[in-house]
Amino acid sequence: MEKYKTFEFINEKDVTNYSGLENEVLTYIDRGDKSAPLIIECFGITFPDKNYSIKRASSNYFIIEYIVDGIGHLKTKNHQYVLTKGNAILLKPRSSHYYYSDANNPYKKYWINFSSDIFNQIINEYGLDEIDVFKNVDLSDEFSELFHLEKQSTKNDRIYKQASAIIFKMIMKLAETVNKKPKESSLAIEIQNKLDDAITSNVSIESICADLYISKSKLMREFKKYYKQTPHQYLLNRKISYAKTLLRNTNYPIKSISDRLNFADEHYFSNVFKSKTSKTPTQYREDTTNIKKH
């Protein structure tokens, strides 16, 4: 079996038949200074192989994968997905997952494993922290750029800045697929703006209806049409997202955060936060603080 040691060599060969290749070609990156804002573990190409599978009880890094062809399967703690051409997956640190090739039509994919506090925050702020699979996205150009970095160096200290820009472009493409929706009506935008203003205030749905001179049923119908969730769900998700930011970046006591976001009390806030994130506010803060120390 011919051994292809570099991505440059694979690109030059214009491979169309994978039978002579190893099942997976990957490049490990020398981590060097571990204080760098982005640490690349490795990146690679997985070629069609019906026996290919990876299972992790708890991942140590972010994983971005792009399905080039064929079919794969992904199982996470709460979901099971069928992966096809044009799908991308974004797996987060400390997640448990199991992914494998389809036996009849095994997939080809590009991938990168990395760790970064900065990208952890970016992914959270763009609302991607609870999404595993993205459809109808093309990351081939970005992975081509990434693979070419190998020719420059396999040391993290020398390529992490260029790699950071490439990964950021990938994440922005993933965010675009999530945010695609029918063109909002002016009323839907008004409702959303008022809900955003209510994140740290005690504004009710009824008062928003009164301000806009519409019925509650119309408000619910109009908002859900464009944002695929109820106003209450949207407001609660925005509050939890803001709470995450405060927990990561401030030393505010949990009660102060609860009060700031107008929850009835600290206990109720903690229960809602845990139902959304599987962690209490204290656990979430400790985990993100531990990440920053590494």
C-alpha positions as a LaTeX table, in Angstrom:
\begin{tabular}{lrrr}
\hline
Residue & $x$ (\AA) & $y$ (\AA) & $z$ (\AA) \\
\hline
Met1 & 0.00 & 0.00 & 0.00 \\
Glu2 & 1.49 & 3.32 & $-1.05$ \\
Lys3 & 2.11 & 5.69 & 1.85 \\
Tyr4 & 1.29 & 9.35 & 1.18 \\
Lys5 & 3.12 & 11.36 & 3.81 \\
Thr6 & 2.01 & 14.89 & 2.93 \\
Phe7 & $-1.14$ & 16.66 & 1.81 \\
Glu8 & 0.85 & 18.43 & $-0.87$ \\
Phe9 & 1.63 & 15.06 & $-2.43$ \\
Ile10 & $-2.02$ & 14.01 & $-2.31$ \\
Asn11 & $-3.11$ & 17.26 & $-3.97$ \\
Glu12 & $-0.53$ & 16.86 & $-6.71$ \\
Lys13 & $-1.65$ & 13.30 & $-7.47$ \\
Asp14 & $-5.28$ & 14.40 & $-8.04$ \\
Val15 & $-6.48$ & 11.21 & $-6.38$ \\
Thr16 & $-9.70$ & 9.72 & $-7.77$ \\
Asn17 & $-9.27$ & 6.11 & $-6.64$ \\
Tyr18 & $-8.59$ & 5.62 & $-2.93$ \\
Ser19 & $-7.82$ & 1.89 & $-3.06$ \\
Gly20 & $-4.07$ & 2.54 & $-3.02$ \\
Leu21 & $-4.17$ & 4.98 & $-0.11$ \\
Glu22 & $-3.99$ & 4.55 & 3.61 \\
Asn23 & $-7.42$ & 4.81 & 5.22 \\
Glu24 & $-6.46$ & 8.05 & 6.92 \\
Val25 & $-3.72$ & 10.60 & 6.30 \\
Leu26 & $-3.02$ & 13.03 & 9.11 \\
Thr27 & $-0.47$ & 15.56 & 10.26 \\
Tyr28 & 0.36 & 16.02 & 13.94 \\
Ile29 & 1.37 & 19.53 & 14.94 \\
Asp30 & 4.15 & 20.23 & 17.42 \\
Arg31 & 2.37 & 22.17 & 20.16 \\
Gly32 & 5.40 & 24.20 & 21.20 \\
Asp33 & 4.40 & 27.06 & 23.52 \\
Lys34 & 1.18 & 25.81 & 25.10 \\
Ser35 & 0.14 & 29.37 & 26.03 \\
Ala36 & $-0.65$ & 30.16 & 22.37 \\
Pro37 & $-4.32$ & 31.19 & 21.90 \\
Leu38 & $-4.85$ & 28.30 & 19.46 \\
Ile39 & $-3.33$ & 24.84 & 19.84 \\
Ile40 & $-3.71$ & 22.58 & 16.82 \\
Glu41 & $-3.63$ & 18.90 & 17.74 \\
Cys42 & $-3.76$ & 17.48 & 14.20 \\
Phe43 & $-5.65$ & 17.64 & 10.91 \\
Gly44 & $-6.26$ & 15.14 & 8.16 \\
Ile45 & $-8.26$ & 13.37 & 5.50 \\
Thr46 & $-10.19$ & 10.16 & 6.11 \\
Phe47 & $-10.72$ & 8.08 & 2.98 \\
Pro48 & $-13.66$ & 5.73 & 2.44 \\
Asp49 & $-13.35$ & 2.74 & 4.76 \\
Lys50 & $-16.38$ & 0.79 & 5.97 \\
Asn51 & $-14.56$ & $-0.18$ & 9.19 \\
Tyr52 & $-13.61$ & 3.37 & 10.20 \\
Ser53 & $-14.91$ & 4.51 & 13.63 \\
Ile54 & $-13.92$ & 6.82 & 16.48 \\
Lys55 & $-15.38$ & 6.71 & 20.00 \\
Arg56 & $-14.54$ & 9.17 & 22.78 \\
Ala57 & $-15.95$ & 9.23 & 26.31 \\
Ser58 & $-14.73$ & 12.81 & 26.73 \\
Ser59 & $-13.00$ & 14.79 & 24.00 \\
Asn60 & $-10.05$ & 17.03 & 24.86 \\
Tyr61 & $-10.52$ & 19.46 & 21.96 \\
Phe62 & $-12.79$ & 20.98 & 19.35 \\
Ile63 & $-13.32$ & 18.90 & 16.21 \\
Ile64 & $-14.50$ & 20.33 & 12.89 \\
Glu65 & $-15.21$ & 17.82 & 10.14 \\
Tyr66 & $-16.46$ & 18.30 & 6.58 \\
Ile67 & $-18.08$ & 15.45 & 4.66 \\
Val68 & $-16.77$ & 15.37 & 1.08 \\
Asp69 & $-18.56$ & 12.25 & $-0.12$ \\
Gly70 & $-20.36$ & 9.14 & 1.05 \\
Ile71 & $-22.31$ & 8.59 & 4.28 \\
Gly72 & $-21.31$ & 8.58 & 7.94 \\
His73 & $-23.06$ & 8.34 & 11.30 \\
Leu74 & $-22.68$ & 10.36 & 14.49 \\
Lys75 & $-24.01$ & 9.51 & 17.95 \\
Thr76 & $-23.80$ & 12.05 & 20.76 \\
Lys77 & $-25.24$ & 11.95 & 24.26 \\
Asn78 & $-28.68$ & 13.09 & 23.13 \\
His79 & $-28.81$ & 12.72 & 19.33 \\
Gln80 & $-28.07$ & 10.46 & 16.41 \\
Tyr81 & $-27.29$ & 11.85 & 12.94 \\
Val82 & $-26.80$ & 10.55 & 9.41 \\
Leu83 & $-23.99$ & 12.54 & 7.77 \\
Thr84 & $-23.93$ & 13.15 & 4.01 \\
Lys85 & $-21.97$ & 15.19 & 1.48 \\
Gly86 & $-22.05$ & 18.91 & 2.34 \\
Asn87 & $-22.56$ & 18.32 & 6.07 \\
Ala88 & $-20.14$ & 19.65 & 8.67 \\
Ile89 & $-19.87$ & 18.69 & 12.32 \\
Leu90 & $-18.61$ & 20.73 & 15.25 \\
Leu91 & $-17.84$ & 18.69 & 18.37 \\
Lys92 & $-16.89$ & 20.44 & 21.60 \\
Pro93 & $-14.40$ & 19.65 & 24.38 \\
Arg94 & $-15.61$ & 17.27 & 27.10 \\
Ser95 & $-18.33$ & 15.90 & 24.81 \\
Ser96 & $-18.90$ & 12.16 & 24.41 \\
His97 & $-19.43$ & 10.98 & 20.85 \\
Tyr98 & $-19.16$ & 8.04 & 18.49 \\
Tyr99 & $-18.86$ & 8.45 & 14.74 \\
Tyr100 & $-18.32$ & 5.87 & 12.03 \\
Ser101 & $-18.58$ & 5.15 & 8.31 \\
Asp102 & $-21.65$ & 3.74 & 6.65 \\
Ala103 & $-21.00$ & 0.09 & 5.81 \\
Asn104 & $-22.40$ & 0.37 & 2.27 \\
Asn105 & $-21.24$ & 3.87 & 1.34 \\
Pro106 & $-18.36$ & 4.90 & 3.63 \\
Tyr107 & $-17.59$ & 8.59 & 3.75 \\
Lys108 & $-14.59$ & 10.71 & 2.83 \\
Lys109 & $-14.01$ & 13.70 & 5.11 \\
Tyr110 & $-11.62$ & 16.49 & 6.05 \\
Trp111 & $-11.08$ & 17.32 & 9.73 \\
Ile112 & $-9.11$ & 19.29 & 12.30 \\
Asn113 & $-8.74$ & 18.89 & 16.08 \\
Phe114 & $-7.77$ & 21.97 & 18.11 \\
Ser115 & $-8.17$ & 23.69 & 21.48 \\
Ser116 & $-8.69$ & 27.38 & 22.14 \\
Asp117 & $-10.32$ & 29.52 & 24.83 \\
Ile118 & $-10.90$ & 32.22 & 22.23 \\
Phe119 & $-12.80$ & 29.94 & 19.87 \\
Asn120 & $-14.72$ & 28.52 & 22.81 \\
Gln121 & $-16.10$ & 32.00 & 23.43 \\
Ile122 & $-16.70$ & 32.71 & 19.73 \\
Ile123 & $-18.67$ & 29.48 & 19.31 \\
Asn124 & $-20.77$ & 30.29 & 22.38 \\
Glu125 & $-21.44$ & 33.88 & 21.33 \\
Tyr126 & $-22.57$ & 32.82 & 17.84 \\
Gly127 & $-25.02$ & 30.34 & 19.34 \\
Leu128 & $-23.22$ & 27.23 & 18.06 \\
Asp129 & $-22.44$ & 25.68 & 21.46 \\
Glu130 & $-25.40$ & 23.28 & 21.38 \\
Ile131 & $-25.33$ & 22.43 & 17.64 \\
Asp132 & $-23.42$ & 19.39 & 16.37 \\
Val133 & $-24.32$ & 19.11 & 12.66 \\
Phe134 & $-24.61$ & 21.80 & 9.96 \\
Lys135 & $-26.15$ & 21.16 & 6.55 \\
Asn136 & $-25.51$ & 22.66 & 3.10 \\
Val137 & $-22.13$ & 24.18 & 3.88 \\
Asp138 & $-18.91$ & 24.08 & 1.86 \\
Leu139 & $-15.64$ & 24.08 & 3.82 \\
Ser140 & $-13.47$ & 22.64 & 1.04 \\
Asp141 & $-11.64$ & 25.92 & 0.34 \\
Glu142 & $-10.87$ & 26.47 & 4.01 \\
Phe143 & $-9.53$ & 22.94 & 4.46 \\
Ser144 & $-7.42$ & 23.33 & 1.32 \\
Glu145 & $-5.88$ & 26.45 & 2.88 \\
Leu146 & $-5.33$ & 24.58 & 6.13 \\
Phe147 & $-3.64$ & 21.60 & 4.48 \\
His148 & $-1.26$ & 23.93 & 2.64 \\
Leu149 & 0.01 & 25.21 & 5.99 \\
Glu150 & 1.79 & 21.88 & 6.39 \\
Lys151 & 4.19 & 22.94 & 3.65 \\
Gln152 & 5.05 & 26.06 & 5.68 \\
Ser153 & 5.55 & 24.30 & 9.02 \\
Thr154 & 4.22 & 21.61 & 11.37 \\
Lys155 & 5.00 & 23.70 & 14.45 \\
Asn156 & 2.02 & 25.36 & 16.11 \\
Asp157 & 4.00 & 28.50 & 17.04 \\
Arg158 & 4.65 & 29.19 & 13.35 \\
Ile159 & 1.20 & 28.56 & 11.87 \\
Tyr160 & $-1.41$ & 29.19 & 14.57 \\
Lys161 & $-2.15$ & 32.76 & 13.40 \\
Gln162 & $-2.91$ & 31.67 & 9.83 \\
Ala163 & $-4.82$ & 28.65 & 11.15 \\
Ser164 & $-6.86$ & 30.91 & 13.44 \\
Ala165 & $-8.03$ & 32.97 & 10.46 \\
Ile166 & $-8.98$ & 29.81 & 8.54 \\
Ile167 & $-10.90$ & 28.30 & 11.46 \\
Phe168 & $-12.70$ & 31.60 & 12.04 \\
Lys169 & $-13.89$ & 31.52 & 8.40 \\
Met170 & $-15.15$ & 27.97 & 8.94 \\
Ile171 & $-17.08$ & 28.96 & 12.04 \\
Met172 & $-18.62$ & 31.96 & 10.28 \\
Lys173 & $-19.84$ & 29.66 & 7.49 \\
Leu174 & $-21.39$ & 27.36 & 10.11 \\
Ala175 & $-23.05$ & 30.35 & 11.79 \\
Glu176 & $-24.52$ & 31.49 & 8.47 \\
Thr177 & $-26.30$ & 28.16 & 7.98 \\
Val178 & $-27.88$ & 28.45 & 11.43 \\
Asn179 & $-28.99$ & 32.04 & 10.96 \\
Lys180 & $-30.59$ & 31.54 & 7.54 \\
Lys181 & $-34.30$ & 32.23 & 7.74 \\
Pro182 & $-37.05$ & 33.86 & 5.70 \\
Lys183 & $-36.78$ & 37.63 & 5.45 \\
Glu184 & $-38.18$ & 39.03 & 8.68 \\
Ser185 & $-41.24$ & 41.18 & 8.73 \\
Ser186 & $-40.94$ & 44.60 & 10.35 \\
Leu187 & $-43.29$ & 43.34 & 13.09 \\
Ala188 & $-41.11$ & 40.29 & 13.82 \\
Ile189 & $-38.06$ & 42.56 & 14.10 \\
Glu190 & $-39.92$ & 44.88 & 16.50 \\
Ile191 & $-40.89$ & 41.92 & 18.68 \\
Gln192 & $-37.32$ & 40.63 & 18.70 \\
Asn193 & $-35.94$ & 44.08 & 19.62 \\
Lys194 & $-38.35$ & 44.35 & 22.55 \\
Leu195 & $-37.43$ & 40.85 & 23.73 \\
Asp196 & $-33.74$ & 41.76 & 23.53 \\
Asp197 & $-34.47$ & 44.82 & 25.67 \\
Ala198 & $-36.20$ & 42.55 & 28.18 \\
Ile199 & $-33.12$ & 40.40 & 28.91 \\
Thr200 & $-32.26$ & 42.49 & 31.97 \\
Ser201 & $-35.67$ & 43.96 & 32.67 \\
Asn202 & $-39.04$ & 42.72 & 33.85 \\
Val203 & $-40.97$ & 43.13 & 30.57 \\
Ser204 & $-43.84$ & 40.72 & 29.96 \\
Ile205 & $-45.20$ & 39.36 & 26.69 \\
Glu206 & $-48.47$ & 41.09 & 27.51 \\
Ser207 & $-46.79$ & 44.49 & 27.80 \\
Ile208 & $-45.05$ & 43.97 & 24.44 \\
Cys209 & $-48.44$ & 43.14 & 22.88 \\
Ala210 & $-49.88$ & 46.33 & 24.36 \\
Asp211 & $-46.96$ & 48.42 & 23.06 \\
Leu212 & $-47.38$ & 47.02 & 19.54 \\
Tyr213 & $-51.22$ & 47.02 & 19.58 \\
Ile214 & $-51.44$ & 43.34 & 18.65 \\
Ser215 & $-52.98$ & 40.26 & 20.24 \\
Lys216 & $-50.88$ & 37.69 & 22.03 \\
Ser217 & $-51.81$ & 35.03 & 19.46 \\
Lys218 & $-50.60$ & 37.27 & 16.61 \\
Leu219 & $-47.35$ & 38.02 & 18.42 \\
Met220 & $-46.74$ & 34.32 & 19.02 \\
Arg221 & $-47.59$ & 33.38 & 15.43 \\
Glu222 & $-45.52$ & 36.13 & 13.81 \\
Phe223 & $-42.45$ & 35.54 & 15.96 \\
Lys224 & $-42.44$ & 31.75 & 15.60 \\
Lys225 & $-42.87$ & 32.02 & 11.82 \\
Tyr226 & $-39.50$ & 33.75 & 11.45 \\
Tyr227 & $-37.49$ & 32.55 & 14.45 \\
Lys228 & $-38.77$ & 28.97 & 14.79 \\
Gln229 & $-39.30$ & 29.29 & 18.55 \\
Thr230 & $-41.72$ & 30.97 & 20.92 \\
Pro231 & $-40.92$ & 34.42 & 22.35 \\
His232 & $-40.54$ & 32.81 & 25.79 \\
Gln233 & $-38.02$ & 30.27 & 24.48 \\
Tyr234 & $-36.09$ & 33.00 & 22.67 \\
Leu235 & $-35.94$ & 35.23 & 25.75 \\
Leu236 & $-34.89$ & 32.37 & 28.02 \\
Asn237 & $-32.14$ & 31.28 & 25.61 \\
Arg238 & $-30.84$ & 34.86 & 25.38 \\
Lys239 & $-30.80$ & 35.13 & 29.17 \\
Ile240 & $-28.85$ & 31.89 & 29.51 \\
Ser241 & $-26.41$ & 32.97 & 26.79 \\
Tyr242 & $-25.83$ & 36.26 & 28.65 \\
Ala243 & $-25.49$ & 34.36 & 31.93 \\
Lys244 & $-22.72$ & 32.23 & 30.37 \\
Thr245 & $-20.86$ & 35.38 & 29.35 \\
Leu246 & $-21.12$ & 36.80 & 32.88 \\
Leu247 & $-20.04$ & 33.52 & 34.47 \\
Arg248 & $-16.99$ & 33.24 & 32.19 \\
Asn249 & $-15.86$ & 36.84 & 32.33 \\
Thr250 & $-16.88$ & 38.27 & 35.70 \\
Asn251 & $-16.76$ & 37.38 & 39.38 \\
Tyr252 & $-20.38$ & 38.38 & 40.00 \\
Pro253 & $-22.04$ & 36.11 & 42.57 \\
Ile254 & $-24.65$ & 33.70 & 41.17 \\
Lys255 & $-27.39$ & 35.63 & 43.00 \\
Ser256 & $-26.30$ & 38.90 & 41.39 \\
Ile257 & $-26.45$ & 37.32 & 37.93 \\
Ser258 & $-29.88$ & 35.86 & 38.73 \\
Asp259 & $-31.12$ & 39.28 & 39.87 \\
Arg260 & $-29.57$ & 41.03 & 36.86 \\
Leu261 & $-31.47$ & 38.70 & 34.51 \\
Asn262 & $-34.72$ & 39.08 & 36.47 \\
Phe263 & $-35.18$ & 35.47 & 37.49 \\
Ala264 & $-37.58$ & 34.93 & 40.39 \\
Asp265 & $-34.75$ & 33.73 & 42.62 \\
Glu266 & $-31.29$ & 32.17 & 42.55 \\
His267 & $-32.65$ & 28.61 & 42.90 \\
Tyr268 & $-34.96$ & 28.98 & 39.91 \\
Phe269 & $-32.14$ & 30.50 & 37.84 \\
Ser270 & $-29.84$ & 27.58 & 38.70 \\
Asn271 & $-32.52$ & 25.03 & 37.73 \\
Val272 & $-33.18$ & 26.73 & 34.38 \\
Phe273 & $-29.45$ & 27.07 & 33.68 \\
Lys274 & $-28.86$ & 23.39 & 34.42 \\
Ser275 & $-31.79$ & 22.32 & 32.23 \\
Lys276 & $-30.24$ & 24.25 & 29.32 \\
Thr277 & $-26.56$ & 23.38 & 29.82 \\
Ser278 & $-26.55$ & 20.18 & 31.97 \\
Lys279 & $-24.48$ & 22.11 & 34.53 \\
Thr280 & $-25.21$ & 24.40 & 37.44 \\
Pro281 & $-23.93$ & 27.99 & 37.11 \\
Thr282 & $-21.20$ & 27.16 & 39.63 \\
Gln283 & $-20.10$ & 24.05 & 37.70 \\
Tyr284 & $-20.08$ & 26.01 & 34.42 \\
Arg285 & $-17.93$ & 28.75 & 35.95 \\
Glu286 & $-15.49$ & 26.23 & 37.45 \\
Asp287 & $-15.17$ & 24.36 & 34.14 \\
Thr288 & $-14.48$ & 27.48 & 32.07 \\
Thr289 & $-12.03$ & 28.71 & 34.69 \\
Asn290 & $-10.22$ & 25.37 & 34.58 \\
Ile291 & $-9.96$ & 25.62 & 30.79 \\
Lys292 & $-8.32$ & 29.04 & 31.07 \\
Lys293 & $-5.70$ & 27.70 & 33.48 \\
His294 & $-4.42$ & 25.07 & 31.02 \\
\hline
\end{tabular}
